[in-house]
Amino acid sequence: MSYKILVYDTKPYDKEYFELLKDERFNIKYLDAKLDNQTAYLAKGYDAICIFVNEYVDKEIIDILLSFNIKLIALRSAGFNNVDLKYAFNKIHIVRVPAYSPYAVAEYAMALLLTLNRKTNKSYIRVREHNFSLIGLTGFDLKNKTIGVIGTGKIGRIFIDICLGFGCKVLAYDLFPYQDDRITFTTLEHLYKDSDIISLHIPLSKETQHLINKNSMALMKDGVYIINTSRGALVNSLDLLNNLKSKKIGGVALDVYEEEANLFFEDLSYEIIDDEIITQLISLPNTLITSHQAFLTKEALTNIVKTTLDNVIEFFEKDTLVNEVCYQCSKKGNCAKKGRCF
């Protein structure tokens, strides 16, 4: 039996790994376009669609997909805040890739921190222009610095291990702390006050949106560094910009941005960007911004595609659906029943 899958927002690396890992059961068409209320009509005649993190599935799109008898939306991502799970419940199944490579993201978070601190990006550009000056490139030792880690899931724990390897002291905050004598779990307030560096490793929800804002930043040490490889809307971008300008925040490294949907993953080098906040952030000397790159390793791409294809097979051929997310289970991530939610 062949399953017709329409993959939206396909990049060359997506297609490469789908073509490498698919078998004769899959008839896949790749679209450059993202899913929206216009391109949703292209799903007619398909069994399922596949989307990425910056494509939003609202009531209108769900209704269009239902009119074509689409029963499955496969997210090739861990996050699912871009889907109206409440409206989708009992209408269309949503599956995700809960873990593709926590090492990829955790290692990239440390890479951002090292680059921000030691300014290797700036020295690389200087040397290419035959400028061998060291002025302005002074960083600090990570050893004995206190790193606050918000979120201690798989990615957060790996990041903690990396930090400990550098000789850092680690404060951690999570709704579900665990026993580890090497680190100290504490409140958010104390983490803000005592950390030299803060790294975010939590999902986006109503409770965590704009967790980092003018009030939380006011509690932080002067000159604190903030690293975000999770979701852009965890940080209030305007508040961040203002605190960078006032020098309250010493530096920031972002691989995500709350208004990234129409920016990231695209080549806009010949266009004027209307978003004044990100253009100002990019212009500051103590910011480092990359375009949602942390996941991009061979291992992660392999796991994303393999899990996505397995999710499709499980939906059409089995009674279980272990990677389903739905409205009634969304706070737990995957379906609590380890089966179909409806």
C-alpha positions as CSV (number, residue, x, y, z in Angstrom):
1,M,0.0,0.0,0.0
2,S,1.3,3.5,-0.9
3,Y,0.8,6.5,1.3
4,K,0.6,9.9,-0.5
5,I,2.4,12.5,1.7
6,L,2.6,16.2,0.9
7,V,5.7,17.8,2.6
8,Y,5.4,21.6,3.0
9,D,8.3,24.0,3.4
10,T,10.8,21.6,2.0
11,K,14.5,22.5,2.1
12,P,17.2,20.6,0.2
13,Y,18.4,18.8,3.3
14,D,14.8,17.7,4.1
15,K,14.4,16.2,0.6
16,E,17.8,14.5,0.8
17,Y,17.0,12.6,3.9
18,F,13.4,11.7,2.9
19,E,14.7,10.3,-0.3
20,L,17.4,8.4,1.5
21,L,15.1,6.8,4.1
22,K,11.7,6.3,2.5
23,D,10.7,3.0,1.0
24,E,8.1,1.9,-1.6
25,R,5.2,2.5,0.8
26,F,5.7,6.3,0.4
27,N,4.7,8.5,-2.5
28,I,6.0,11.9,-1.4
29,K,5.7,15.3,-3.1
30,Y,7.8,18.1,-1.9
31,L,6.7,21.8,-1.8
32,D,8.9,24.8,-1.3
33,A,5.8,26.7,0.0
34,K,4.8,26.8,3.6
35,L,1.3,25.6,4.7
36,D,-1.2,28.5,4.8
37,N,-4.8,29.1,4.0
38,Q,-3.9,29.2,0.3
39,T,-1.5,26.3,0.0
40,A,-3.7,24.1,2.1
41,Y,-5.8,23.5,-1.0
42,L,-2.8,21.7,-2.6
43,A,-3.4,18.8,-0.1
44,K,-6.3,17.5,-2.1
45,G,-5.8,13.9,-3.0
46,Y,-3.2,13.2,-0.3
47,D,-3.4,10.9,2.7
48,A,-1.3,13.1,5.1
49,I,0.7,16.3,5.2
50,C,4.0,17.1,6.8
51,I,5.0,20.5,8.2
52,F,7.8,22.2,10.1
53,V,7.9,24.6,13.1
54,N,7.0,27.9,11.5
55,E,3.8,26.8,9.8
56,Y,0.6,27.5,11.7
57,V,-2.4,25.2,11.7
58,D,-5.5,27.1,12.7
59,K,-9.2,26.5,12.5
60,E,-9.4,27.6,8.8
61,I,-6.6,25.3,7.7
62,I,-7.9,22.4,9.7
63,D,-11.3,22.8,8.0
64,I,-9.7,22.9,4.6
65,L,-7.7,19.7,5.3
66,L,-10.8,17.9,6.7
67,S,-12.7,18.8,3.5
68,F,-10.0,16.7,1.6
69,N,-10.3,13.9,4.1
70,I,-6.8,14.5,5.5
71,K,-6.6,12.6,8.8
72,L,-3.0,13.1,9.8
73,I,-0.7,16.1,10.2
74,A,2.9,15.0,10.8
75,L,5.1,17.6,12.5
76,R,8.8,17.1,11.7
77,S,9.6,18.9,15.0
78,A,9.3,18.4,18.7
79,G,7.3,21.6,19.4
80,F,3.6,21.8,18.6
81,N,2.6,25.2,19.8
82,N,1.9,26.1,16.1
83,V,-1.1,23.9,16.0
84,D,-4.6,24.7,17.4
85,L,-4.8,21.4,19.3
86,K,-8.2,22.3,20.9
87,Y,-9.9,22.7,17.5
88,A,-8.1,19.7,16.0
89,F,-9.1,17.3,18.8
90,N,-11.5,14.6,17.6
91,K,-11.1,15.9,14.0
92,I,-7.5,15.3,12.8
93,H,-4.6,13.5,14.4
94,I,-1.3,15.3,15.1
95,V,2.0,13.5,15.5
96,R,5.4,14.9,16.2
97,V,9.1,14.0,16.6
98,P,9.6,14.2,20.3
99,A,13.4,13.8,20.3
100,Y,15.6,14.0,17.3
101,S,18.9,14.8,18.8
102,P,19.1,16.5,22.2
103,Y,22.9,16.5,21.7
104,A,22.6,18.6,18.6
105,V,20.8,21.4,20.4
106,A,22.7,21.2,23.7
107,E,26.1,21.3,21.9
108,Y,24.9,24.2,19.7
109,A,23.8,26.2,22.8
110,M,27.3,25.8,24.2
111,A,28.8,26.8,20.8
112,L,26.7,30.0,20.9
113,L,27.9,30.8,24.4
114,L,31.5,30.2,23.5
115,T,31.2,32.4,20.3
116,L,29.4,35.2,22.2
117,N,32.0,35.1,25.0
118,R,35.2,34.7,23.0
119,K,34.0,36.6,19.9
120,T,35.5,34.1,17.5
121,N,33.0,35.3,14.9
122,K,34.4,38.8,15.0
123,S,38.0,37.6,15.0
124,Y,37.3,35.4,12.0
125,I,36.0,38.4,10.0
126,R,38.9,40.6,11.1
127,V,41.6,38.1,10.0
128,R,40.0,37.7,6.6
129,E,40.5,41.4,6.2
130,H,44.1,41.1,7.5
131,N,43.2,42.8,10.7
132,F,45.1,40.9,13.5
133,S,44.3,43.3,16.3
134,L,43.0,41.7,19.6
135,I,41.3,44.9,20.9
136,G,37.7,44.4,21.9
137,L,37.9,40.6,21.8
138,T,38.4,40.0,25.6
139,G,36.2,37.3,27.0
140,F,36.1,35.5,30.4
141,D,36.8,32.0,31.7
142,L,33.7,29.8,32.0
143,K,35.3,27.9,34.9
144,N,33.6,28.7,38.2
145,K,30.9,30.8,36.5
146,T,27.3,30.1,37.5
147,I,25.1,29.0,34.7
148,G,21.3,29.0,35.2
149,V,19.6,26.3,33.2
150,I,15.8,26.7,32.8
151,G,14.3,23.3,31.8
152,T,16.0,20.0,32.6
153,G,14.6,17.7,30.0
154,K,16.8,15.7,27.7
155,I,18.4,18.8,26.1
156,G,18.8,20.7,29.4
157,R,20.5,17.7,31.1
158,I,23.0,17.3,28.3
159,F,23.7,21.0,28.3
160,I,24.3,20.8,32.1
161,D,26.8,17.9,31.5
162,I,28.6,20.1,29.0
163,C,28.7,23.0,31.5
164,L,30.0,20.8,34.2
165,G,32.8,19.7,31.9
166,F,33.9,23.3,31.7
167,G,34.0,23.6,35.4
168,C,30.9,25.7,35.7
169,K,28.5,25.8,38.7
170,V,25.0,25.0,37.7
171,L,21.7,26.3,39.0
172,A,18.6,24.6,37.6
173,Y,14.9,25.2,37.5
174,D,12.3,22.7,36.4
175,L,8.7,21.8,37.4
176,F,10.0,18.3,38.0
177,P,13.4,18.5,39.6
178,Y,15.5,15.3,40.0
179,Q,18.3,14.3,42.3
180,D,21.8,15.2,41.1
181,D,24.4,16.2,43.6
182,R,26.4,18.1,41.0
183,I,23.7,20.8,40.5
184,T,21.4,22.9,42.6
185,F,17.7,23.2,41.8
186,T,16.3,26.5,42.9
187,T,13.5,29.0,42.2
188,L,13.3,31.1,39.1
189,E,13.9,34.2,41.2
190,H,17.1,32.9,42.7
191,L,18.3,31.6,39.4
192,Y,17.8,35.0,37.9
193,K,19.6,36.7,40.7
194,D,22.6,34.4,41.0
195,S,23.4,33.3,37.4
196,D,26.2,34.8,35.3
197,I,24.7,33.0,32.2
198,I,21.1,31.8,31.7
199,S,20.2,29.2,29.1
200,L,16.6,28.3,28.1
201,H,15.6,24.7,27.4
202,I,11.8,24.6,27.9
203,P,8.9,24.3,25.5
204,L,6.6,27.3,24.7
205,S,3.2,27.4,26.4
206,K,0.8,30.0,27.7
207,E,2.7,29.7,31.0
208,T,6.2,30.2,29.6
209,Q,5.5,32.8,26.9
210,H,7.6,35.9,27.6
211,L,9.1,34.2,30.7
212,I,12.1,36.4,30.0
213,N,10.7,40.0,30.2
214,K,11.6,43.3,31.7
215,N,10.6,42.1,35.2
216,S,12.7,39.0,35.2
217,M,15.6,40.8,33.6
218,A,15.4,43.4,36.4
219,L,16.2,40.6,38.8
220,M,19.3,39.4,36.9
221,K,22.9,40.3,37.4
222,D,24.2,43.3,35.5
223,G,26.0,42.0,32.4
224,V,24.3,38.6,32.4
225,Y,24.4,36.5,29.2
226,I,21.2,34.9,27.9
227,I,21.2,31.9,25.5
228,N,18.0,30.8,23.8
229,T,17.9,27.7,21.5
230,S,14.3,26.7,22.5
231,R,11.4,28.9,21.3
232,G,11.6,32.6,20.4
233,A,8.5,33.7,22.3
234,L,10.0,32.6,25.6
235,V,11.7,36.0,25.4
236,N,10.0,39.4,25.1
237,S,12.1,40.8,22.2
238,L,11.3,44.4,22.9
239,D,12.2,44.1,26.5
240,L,15.4,42.3,25.6
241,L,16.4,45.0,23.1
242,N,15.8,47.7,25.7
243,N,17.9,45.9,28.3
244,L,20.7,45.3,25.9
245,K,20.7,49.0,25.0
246,S,20.8,50.0,28.7
247,K,23.7,47.5,29.2
248,K,21.7,45.6,31.9
249,I,22.1,42.5,29.7
250,G,25.7,41.9,28.8
251,G,25.1,39.7,25.7
252,V,22.6,37.5,24.1
253,A,22.8,34.5,21.7
254,L,19.5,33.5,20.0
255,D,18.9,30.7,17.6
256,V,15.1,31.5,17.7
257,Y,13.1,34.6,17.6
258,E,9.4,35.2,18.4
259,E,8.6,36.7,15.0
260,E,10.8,34.3,13.0
261,A,8.1,32.7,10.9
262,N,8.5,34.9,7.9
263,L,12.3,35.4,8.4
264,F,14.1,32.3,9.3
265,F,15.1,29.6,6.8
266,E,14.8,32.1,4.0
267,D,17.3,34.1,2.0
268,L,16.3,37.8,2.5
269,S,19.7,39.3,1.7
270,Y,18.2,41.3,-1.1
271,E,15.2,42.5,0.8
272,I,14.4,45.2,3.4
273,I,13.3,43.6,6.6
274,D,10.3,45.4,8.2
275,D,10.8,44.0,11.6
276,E,12.7,46.8,13.4
277,I,13.3,44.8,16.6
278,I,15.4,42.1,14.9
279,T,17.2,44.5,12.7
280,Q,18.3,46.5,15.8
281,L,19.2,43.3,17.6
282,I,21.4,42.2,14.7
283,S,23.1,45.6,14.7
284,L,24.2,45.4,18.3
285,P,27.8,44.3,18.9
286,N,26.9,42.0,21.9
287,T,24.2,39.9,20.1
288,L,24.7,36.7,18.2
289,I,21.7,35.5,16.1
290,T,21.4,32.4,14.0
291,S,18.4,31.2,12.1
292,H,17.0,28.2,14.0
293,Q,20.1,26.1,13.2
294,A,20.6,24.2,16.4
295,F,18.9,21.0,15.3
296,L,20.8,20.8,12.0
297,T,23.1,17.7,12.3
298,K,23.1,14.6,10.2
299,E,22.0,12.6,13.2
300,A,19.1,14.9,13.9
301,L,17.9,15.0,10.3
302,T,18.0,11.2,10.1
303,N,16.0,10.8,13.3
304,I,13.5,13.5,12.2
305,V,12.7,11.8,8.9
306,K,12.8,8.3,10.3
307,T,10.4,9.1,13.1
308,T,8.1,11.0,10.7
309,L,7.9,8.1,8.4
310,D,7.4,5.7,11.3
311,N,4.6,7.9,12.6
312,V,2.8,7.7,9.2
313,I,3.1,3.9,9.1
314,E,1.9,3.6,12.6
315,F,-1.2,5.7,11.9
316,F,-2.3,3.8,8.9
317,E,-1.2,0.3,9.9
318,K,-1.5,0.0,13.7
319,D,-3.8,0.8,16.5
320,T,-1.3,2.8,18.5
321,L,0.1,6.3,17.9
322,V,2.8,6.9,20.5
323,N,3.9,10.3,19.2
324,E,0.4,11.8,19.0
325,V,-0.2,15.1,20.6
326,C,-3.7,16.3,21.3
327,Y,-5.6,18.8,23.4
328,Q,-6.3,16.6,26.4
329,C,-2.7,15.4,26.6
330,S,-0.8,18.5,25.4
331,K,0.6,19.4,28.8
332,K,2.3,16.0,29.0
333,G,3.7,16.2,25.4
334,N,2.7,12.8,24.1
335,C,-0.6,11.0,24.4
336,A,-0.9,9.8,28.0
337,K,-2.5,6.5,26.8
338,K,0.4,5.8,24.4
339,G,-2.3,5.1,21.8
340,R,-4.8,7.0,19.8
341,C,-6.5,9.8,21.7
342,F,-9.7,9.5,19.7
